[in-house]
């Protein structure tokens, strides 16, 4: 990604301090188990190690570390029974979920040969989990439980831990990067309008405002011909351009992409919501005509670029790009009642990573409903499972996720230059349209190949927002 971020995960383990002098063998046993457990957490995140906690004082020390690091998530390994007093001081002042990992070392007891130390150290699947959850609830803390086994490996536990780390990465990306708003939302699309102060308070995302006049000149100082040539070749490698093209054909576009990449890095931008409603003449017309493929090149590198000034869908695109590797803009286009499928898509910038074949680019004289004309891009999303995510708000400004899973099927699609998908939903096209609309989303949504609602639910728990799951 052009702007890198790395989630910070607070990790610690707990055990009852009273056991340790009674059964000295538990100390090296627990140290080995905790060391092994930390290796199960993906190295894509930064671990903030709170150690093995057996007293209130050690829990407070772990909490100090977690607060200082501004952790995105806490993962707690329950080594054996421990009182909730060993946990609460470590998480009391944090506003992130606590994932309780209940790992038993052995698959099953050797009943006649198990003494108390072996039971406590290797076979206690942990009676303390309910106690922890009860006290997290009373403290108003979000939580989740993972239960599994060490012996023989447990892919389900590893997958859950990796999924939580991906979800935590979304929080870090929202906190560490900025959103660029260029221009204003499309006039009259009131579902897109947003209070940027409320956005910062509730979703931790800071908005930087930019005028188009500054961006028309963004490429004026780009003189590195080798960099421009390399970017031009990357554009040719990314898109099939109608009528053919050469490096020289896309030279000006490549120059702007190089400039936008430098701007994104300098301003730490991971989200862009833009809309231009001017006269598209002179330099304004040059940039406007090539903005769709230029922003598509940014999306490819992890910057969520949304049309029509829609900040909320840029957030949804970024979430899916972070957790799945792709984030495509879409909206309800049409229903094929004969086939009982929804046609979902959008014009404008898209994500090459969702495309099963090389995306196409062509010139059109008119951008429908918008100023000017120029390059349109069409992407061809993979067939098979697909996830849709919308982000909306209620009357009090609270955010909500709206999510659905379906299956993209083969068949005819529109060919006028807009990305579109033929999606079948288990509830049927008519009922999907009713349910999705009744959830009150904006008219835009983000899409990604694969099934990702389980991860979206984790992201929502981290952000403390509700989710309407429409269909799976």
Buried (B, 14 or more C-beta within 10 A) or exposed (E): BBBEBBBBBBBBBBBBBEBBEEBEEBBEBBBEBBEEBBEBBBEEBEBBBBBBBBBBEBBBBBBBBBBEBBBBBBBBBBBBBBBBBBBBBBBEEBEBBBBBBBBBBBEEEEEEEEEEBBEBBBBBBBEBBEBBBEBBEEBEBBBBBBBBBBEEEBEEBBEBBBBBBBBBBBBBBBBBBBBBBBBBBBEEBEBBBBEBEBBBEBBBBBBBEBEBEEBBEBBEEBEEEEBBBEBBBBBBEBBBBBEEBEBEBBBBBBBBBBBBBBBBEEBBBBBBBBBBBBEBEEBBBBBBBBBBBBBBBBBBBBBBBBBBBBBBBBBBBBBBBBBBBBBBBBBBBBBBEEBBBBBBBBBBBBBBBBBEEBBBBBBBEEBEEBBBBBBBBBBBBBBEBBBBBBBBBEEEEEBBBBBBBBBBEEEEBEEEBBBBBBBBBEBBBEBBBEBBEEBBBBBBBBBBBBBBBBBBBBBBBBBEBEBBBBBB
